[in-house]
């Protein structure tokens, strides 16, 4: 089973990002991008694997209720720009970047510790929070992709982190289908 742990994106923020993507789709290079459907927008916290066996998935599901201590409250992160990912020299994706956030980094560390305790390895990649908007089809087109200045830096979009979800990714000929397996909530209110 292909699974990952992520932060779902609420409807309001999804709509704001869809508007940004519409601007990108009007660029001359946009037909060289496989645009993701807005319903799939999320921030991946940890990819668990493309072939996770059912027993391991059950272990993750049963461990989720113990991932967060009572001090872990909901919090906000800021979406700050549209950019090439992982960098401008060798990009493969167009993303909405997330401002560096200590609470988000702590959340990822805590989840990584918990999943490691049930035998899942930490990703070798450095965590760079983002929301994938589209995948670049061909490396040959990279030099033609120029993000409009209005999208490189815009007024930040706040996103409330209040739900962590384990998703199954079901591959189709069109867009993948993300099936929610279980969610836990950061519910403490002020």
Secondary structure as UniProt FT lines:
FT   STRAND          3..8
FT   HELIX           11..25
FT   TURN            28..29
FT   HELIX           30..32
FT   STRAND          33..35
FT   HELIX           38..40
FT   STRAND          42..49
FT   HELIX           54..63
FT   HELIX           64..66
FT   TURN            70..71
FT   STRAND          75..85
FT   STRAND          93..98
FT   HELIX           102..116
FT   TURN            117..119
FT   STRAND          130..136
FT   HELIX           139..144
FT   HELIX           149..152
FT   STRAND          157..161
FT   STRAND          163..170
FT   STRAND          177..185
//
